[in-house]
Amino acid sequence: MAIVSFTDLLRHARQHRYALSIIPVSSLTILADALAAAHTQRAPVILAPIPDRSDRPSVKALYAACETAASEADVPIALLGYQSAAADTLAQRINLGCNAVHITPTSRNFPDAVAQIKALAETGRACGIAIGGWLSGAPAADDAAESEPLPPVAECIAFAERANLEFLEVDIGGGESNKRRAKFDYDRLRRISETIAIPLMVRVEGDVLPDQIYRMIECGVALAHPSAAASARTAAAMEEQFKAWGAAGRAAEVLAHCRPWQLVEHVIEFNVQADALPRVDEILKIGRQQLASIPGVRRVRTGQAIAPDAKYRFCWLVTFANEKVVAYYRDHPLHADYANTYFRPIAADRLTIDYRTTG
């Protein structure tokens, strides 16, 4: 499996002074091109599934395709989800396979924005998920203004520190320039980077020159979200991105230094008291629905033994996103409520083991 820890991958990029390209994936064609370019350039890459359609089957299909392709790749890959500050969408992104989530607060009020993302970041960290964010500018005084003012550097720093983010997106301009050489606010990057020791992320439009990339990386940039233009999403364009931002040729060293992202199987074998057998199907159905909504729970299944003389007749198979979810799941109110109200009273005879998946 070539899916690796997002945190380790980001740390490696920051320490070795290169930036990882974030590839927005909205189709299987873009996914195939991204993997082909990463393979050719032996480059680590971050895939960001962005479905064109919002219906749940389409969303699940695209995330599943990205995860499956990444797990079979021979270069290191991480999966990044984008979302607004809503708790249910954070759980959805984690449970769809992301090992990092980028959150944009819905409030423009600074204290409210911090409160929104701080609560979500705590959930993400408890589940072993890297959480980053972006603080948008305050609303413009003139509704006709072309752009909103950037939030002050001090606010960006306080936002990252108070929410305890693992990475911070910083707006440095340049996108509005019609000139070949865009103007970027390197001083803004430098001031933030010198104060908070977390990797920074930038979005760039159009061509970025080598000396500009060098200055961004020197100012703490470790994540680059390239142009959304269709021309930037071809395999050839992605190869150039990997080379320009310094990720090309680093696959082997990254795989050697980054922990693999491994699912955990939470297995419970159990017997049911005779008087509860008529209700067992309904009790397990309630559990499948309730437990599947806990952040970090990838899948919930139940089963029944084939052999009539099996020591245990029933089982739970609960798939966690990673090892940190074991403790989070155990203490989560939804799990505690179901276990104490429905499960434990009928299943005193049980055996629980957590397995780290290895293949």
C-alpha positions as CSV (number, residue, x, y, z in Angstrom):
1,M,0.0,0.0,0.0
2,A,1.4,3.4,-1.1
3,I,-1.0,5.5,1.0
4,V,1.2,7.2,3.6
5,S,0.7,9.4,6.6
6,F,-0.1,12.9,5.5
7,T,1.6,14.3,8.5
8,D,4.8,12.4,7.8
9,L,4.7,13.4,4.1
10,L,4.2,17.0,4.9
11,R,7.0,17.0,7.5
12,H,9.4,15.4,4.9
13,A,8.6,18.1,2.4
14,R,9.1,20.9,4.9
15,Q,12.4,19.5,6.2
16,H,13.8,18.8,2.7
17,R,12.6,22.1,1.1
18,Y,10.2,21.0,-1.6
19,A,6.5,21.3,-2.0
20,L,3.9,18.7,-2.7
21,S,1.4,19.2,-5.5
22,I,-2.3,18.9,-4.6
23,I,-4.1,17.4,-7.6
24,P,-7.9,18.1,-7.6
25,V,-9.5,14.9,-9.0
26,S,-13.0,15.2,-10.5
27,S,-12.9,12.3,-12.9
28,L,-11.2,9.0,-13.5
29,T,-9.3,10.5,-16.4
30,I,-7.6,13.1,-14.2
31,L,-6.9,10.4,-11.6
32,A,-5.2,8.2,-14.2
33,D,-3.2,11.1,-15.5
34,A,-2.1,12.1,-12.0
35,L,-0.9,8.6,-11.1
36,A,0.9,8.2,-14.5
37,A,2.7,11.5,-14.0
38,A,3.6,10.7,-10.4
39,H,4.9,7.2,-11.5
40,T,7.0,8.7,-14.4
41,Q,8.5,11.4,-12.2
42,R,8.8,9.1,-9.1
43,A,7.0,11.8,-7.1
44,P,4.9,11.8,-4.0
45,V,1.5,13.4,-4.6
46,I,-1.6,14.5,-2.8
47,L,-5.0,13.6,-4.4
48,A,-8.0,15.8,-3.6
49,P,-11.2,14.2,-4.7
50,I,-13.6,16.9,-5.9
51,P,-16.7,15.3,-7.4
52,D,-18.6,17.1,-10.1
53,R,-21.8,15.7,-8.7
54,S,-23.0,15.9,-5.1
55,D,-25.2,12.8,-4.9
56,R,-23.8,10.3,-2.4
57,P,-23.3,7.4,-4.8
58,S,-21.1,9.6,-7.1
59,V,-19.2,11.0,-4.2
60,K,-18.5,7.6,-2.7
61,A,-17.5,6.2,-6.1
62,L,-14.9,8.9,-6.8
63,Y,-13.4,8.6,-3.3
64,A,-13.3,4.8,-3.6
65,A,-11.6,5.1,-6.9
66,C,-8.9,7.4,-5.6
67,E,-8.3,5.3,-2.5
68,T,-8.1,2.0,-4.5
69,A,-5.7,3.5,-7.1
70,A,-3.6,5.1,-4.4
71,S,-3.3,1.8,-2.4
72,E,-2.1,0.1,-5.6
73,A,0.4,2.8,-6.6
74,D,4.2,2.4,-6.2
75,V,4.7,6.1,-5.2
76,P,3.6,7.7,-1.9
77,I,0.1,9.2,-1.9
78,A,-2.1,11.0,0.6
79,L,-5.8,11.8,0.3
80,L,-7.0,15.3,1.1
81,G,-10.6,16.4,1.5
82,Y,-11.9,19.9,1.2
83,Q,-14.9,21.1,3.2
84,S,-16.6,23.9,5.0
85,A,-16.8,24.0,8.8
86,A,-19.6,21.4,9.3
87,A,-19.1,18.5,11.7
88,D,-21.1,16.0,9.6
89,T,-19.0,16.6,6.5
90,L,-15.8,16.1,8.5
91,A,-17.0,12.7,9.5
92,Q,-17.9,12.0,6.0
93,R,-14.5,13.0,4.6
94,I,-12.7,10.8,7.2
95,N,-15.0,7.9,6.6
96,L,-14.6,8.1,2.9
97,G,-10.8,7.6,3.2
98,C,-9.1,11.0,3.6
99,N,-6.1,11.1,5.9
100,A,-6.2,14.9,5.9
101,V,-8.9,17.5,5.7
102,H,-8.7,21.2,4.7
103,I,-11.5,23.3,6.4
104,T,-12.8,26.7,5.6
105,P,-14.8,28.3,8.4
106,T,-18.3,29.5,7.4
107,S,-18.1,32.5,9.6
108,R,-16.2,35.7,8.8
109,N,-16.2,36.7,12.4
110,F,-12.7,35.8,13.8
111,P,-13.7,34.3,17.2
112,D,-16.5,32.3,15.6
113,A,-14.1,31.1,12.8
114,V,-11.6,29.9,15.4
115,A,-14.3,28.2,17.5
116,Q,-15.6,26.4,14.4
117,I,-12.4,25.0,13.2
118,K,-10.9,24.3,16.7
119,A,-13.7,21.8,17.5
120,L,-13.3,20.0,14.2
121,A,-9.5,20.0,14.5
122,E,-9.8,18.3,17.9
123,T,-12.0,15.6,16.4
124,G,-9.5,15.2,13.5
125,R,-6.5,14.8,15.7
126,A,-8.3,12.3,17.9
127,C,-8.8,10.2,14.7
128,G,-5.2,10.6,13.5
129,I,-6.3,13.0,10.7
130,A,-4.2,16.0,9.7
131,I,-6.4,19.2,9.8
132,G,-5.5,22.4,8.0
133,G,-7.5,25.5,7.2
134,W,-7.9,28.8,5.5
135,L,-9.0,32.1,7.0
136,S,-10.8,34.1,4.4
137,G,-10.7,37.9,4.3
138,A,-13.3,40.1,6.1
139,P,-16.3,41.2,3.9
140,A,-15.4,44.1,1.7
141,A,-16.9,47.5,2.7
142,D,-18.0,48.1,-0.9
143,D,-20.1,45.4,-2.4
144,A,-18.8,46.4,-5.8
145,A,-15.2,45.7,-4.8
146,E,-13.4,43.2,-7.0
147,S,-11.7,41.4,-4.1
148,E,-11.9,41.2,-0.4
149,P,-9.0,42.4,1.8
150,L,-6.7,39.7,3.1
151,P,-6.9,38.9,6.8
152,P,-4.1,40.5,8.8
153,V,-1.0,38.4,9.3
154,A,-1.5,38.4,13.1
155,E,-5.0,37.0,12.6
156,C,-3.7,34.2,10.4
157,I,-1.1,33.3,13.0
158,A,-3.6,33.4,15.9
159,F,-6.1,31.3,13.8
160,A,-3.5,28.5,13.2
161,E,-2.3,28.6,16.8
162,R,-5.6,28.6,18.5
163,A,-7.1,25.9,16.3
164,N,-3.8,23.9,16.5
165,L,-3.7,23.3,12.8
166,E,-1.1,21.1,11.0
167,F,-1.0,23.3,7.9
168,L,-2.3,26.7,7.0
169,E,-3.4,28.0,3.6
170,V,-2.1,31.5,3.0
171,D,-3.4,33.9,0.3
172,I,-0.4,35.7,-1.3
173,G,-2.1,37.3,-4.3
174,G,-0.8,36.9,-7.8
175,G,-3.9,35.4,-9.3
176,E,-5.3,38.7,-10.6
177,S,-2.2,39.6,-12.5
178,N,-2.3,39.7,-16.3
179,K,1.4,40.0,-16.5
180,R,3.6,37.0,-17.3
181,R,5.4,37.5,-13.9
182,A,2.8,37.5,-11.2
183,K,3.5,39.4,-8.0
184,F,3.4,37.4,-4.8
185,D,3.5,38.6,-1.2
186,Y,6.5,36.7,0.0
187,D,6.8,39.0,3.1
188,R,3.4,37.8,4.2
189,L,4.5,34.2,3.9
190,R,7.8,34.9,5.7
191,R,6.2,36.7,8.6
192,I,3.8,33.8,9.2
193,S,6.4,31.1,8.7
194,E,8.8,32.7,11.2
195,T,6.1,32.8,13.9
196,I,4.4,29.4,13.5
197,A,6.4,26.2,12.7
198,I,3.8,24.6,10.5
199,P,3.9,24.0,6.7
200,L,2.1,26.6,4.6
201,M,-0.1,26.0,1.5
202,V,-0.6,28.3,-1.4
203,R,-2.9,28.3,-4.5
204,V,-1.3,29.5,-7.7
205,E,-2.8,30.4,-11.0
206,G,-1.0,30.3,-14.3
207,D,2.8,30.0,-14.8
208,V,5.0,30.3,-11.7
209,L,8.7,30.9,-12.4
210,P,11.5,28.8,-10.8
211,D,12.8,31.7,-8.7
212,Q,9.2,32.4,-7.4
213,I,8.8,28.8,-6.4
214,Y,12.2,28.8,-4.6
215,R,11.2,31.9,-2.6
216,M,7.8,30.4,-1.6
217,I,9.5,27.2,-0.4
218,E,12.1,29.2,1.5
219,C,9.2,31.0,3.2
220,G,7.7,27.8,4.4
221,V,5.5,26.6,1.6
222,A,5.2,22.8,1.5
223,L,1.8,22.4,-0.3
224,A,0.9,23.9,-3.7
225,H,-2.5,23.8,-5.2
226,P,-1.9,24.5,-8.9
227,S,-4.1,26.2,-11.4
228,A,-7.7,24.8,-11.8
229,A,-7.5,25.3,-15.6
230,A,-8.0,22.2,-17.6
231,S,-4.6,22.6,-19.3
232,A,-3.0,22.1,-15.9
233,R,-4.6,18.7,-15.4
234,T,-2.9,16.8,-18.1
235,A,-0.3,14.2,-17.3
236,A,2.4,16.3,-19.0
237,A,1.4,19.4,-17.1
238,M,1.4,17.5,-13.8
239,E,4.9,16.1,-14.5
240,E,6.1,19.7,-15.0
241,Q,4.5,20.6,-11.7
242,F,6.2,17.8,-9.8
243,K,9.6,18.8,-11.3
244,A,9.1,22.6,-10.7
245,W,8.1,22.2,-7.0
246,G,10.9,19.8,-6.3
247,A,8.9,16.6,-5.6
248,A,10.2,14.6,-8.6
249,G,12.5,11.8,-7.8
250,R,11.7,11.7,-4.1
251,A,9.3,8.7,-4.0
252,A,11.8,6.2,-2.6
253,E,13.1,8.4,0.2
254,V,9.5,9.4,1.2
255,L,8.4,5.7,1.3
256,A,11.4,5.0,3.6
257,H,10.6,7.8,6.0
258,C,6.8,7.9,6.1
259,R,4.6,5.6,8.0
260,P,2.1,3.6,5.9
261,W,-1.5,4.5,6.3
262,Q,-3.0,1.3,7.6
263,L,-6.6,0.4,8.4
264,V,-7.5,-1.4,11.6
265,E,-10.1,-4.1,11.9
266,H,-12.0,-4.1,15.2
267,V,-13.3,-7.7,15.6
268,I,-15.8,-8.8,18.2
269,E,-16.8,-12.5,18.3
270,F,-19.8,-13.1,20.6
271,N,-22.7,-15.2,21.6
272,V,-26.2,-14.0,22.4
273,Q,-28.3,-15.0,25.4
274,A,-31.1,-17.4,24.4
275,D,-33.9,-14.9,25.4
276,A,-32.4,-12.2,23.1
277,L,-32.1,-14.3,19.9
278,P,-35.5,-13.2,18.6
279,R,-34.3,-9.6,18.8
280,V,-30.7,-10.0,17.7
281,D,-31.2,-8.9,14.0
282,E,-32.9,-5.7,15.0
283,I,-30.2,-4.9,17.7
284,L,-27.4,-5.4,15.2
285,K,-29.2,-3.3,12.6
286,I,-29.4,-0.4,15.1
287,G,-25.7,-0.8,15.8
288,R,-24.7,-0.8,12.1
289,Q,-26.5,2.5,11.6
290,Q,-25.4,4.2,14.8
291,L,-21.7,3.1,14.8
292,A,-21.1,3.9,11.1
293,S,-21.7,7.6,11.8
294,I,-18.7,7.9,14.2
295,P,-15.8,9.7,12.7
296,G,-13.0,7.3,11.8
297,V,-15.3,4.4,11.2
298,R,-14.9,3.3,7.6
299,R,-17.3,0.4,7.6
300,V,-19.5,-1.6,9.9
301,R,-20.5,-5.2,9.2
302,T,-22.0,-8.1,11.2
303,G,-21.8,-11.8,10.6
304,Q,-23.0,-15.2,11.7
305,A,-20.9,-18.4,11.9
306,I,-21.3,-21.0,9.2
307,A,-20.3,-23.9,11.4
308,P,-23.2,-24.8,13.8
309,D,-20.7,-25.8,16.5
310,A,-18.6,-22.6,16.3
311,K,-17.4,-21.3,19.6
312,Y,-18.9,-17.9,18.8
313,R,-22.0,-17.6,16.6
314,F,-21.9,-13.9,15.8
315,C,-19.3,-11.2,15.0
316,W,-18.8,-7.5,14.5
317,L,-16.3,-6.4,11.9
318,V,-15.7,-2.6,12.3
319,T,-13.0,-1.0,10.0
320,F,-11.2,2.0,11.5
321,A,-9.3,4.6,9.5
322,N,-6.1,4.0,11.6
323,E,-4.9,2.9,15.0
324,K,-5.8,6.2,16.8
325,V,-9.5,5.6,16.1
326,V,-9.4,2.6,18.5
327,A,-9.4,4.8,21.6
328,Y,-11.6,7.5,20.0
329,Y,-14.3,5.0,19.1
330,R,-14.2,3.3,22.5
331,D,-14.9,6.5,24.3
332,H,-17.3,8.1,21.7
333,P,-20.8,8.7,23.2
334,L,-22.6,6.9,20.3
335,H,-20.5,3.8,20.9
336,A,-21.0,4.0,24.6
337,D,-24.7,4.4,24.3
338,Y,-25.2,1.5,21.9
339,A,-22.8,-0.8,23.8
340,N,-24.4,-0.1,27.2
341,T,-28.0,0.0,26.0
342,Y,-28.2,-2.7,23.4
343,F,-25.1,-4.9,23.0
344,R,-23.5,-5.7,26.3
345,P,-26.8,-6.7,28.1
346,I,-27.2,-9.5,25.5
347,A,-23.6,-10.5,24.8
348,A,-21.7,-11.1,28.0
349,D,-19.8,-13.9,26.3
350,R,-17.5,-12.1,23.8
351,L,-13.9,-11.7,22.6
352,T,-12.5,-8.4,21.2
353,I,-9.3,-8.1,19.1
354,D,-8.0,-5.1,17.0
355,Y,-5.9,-6.1,14.0
356,R,-3.7,-3.8,12.0
357,T,-4.2,-4.6,8.3
358,T,-1.1,-5.7,6.5
359,G,-2.3,-6.6,3.0
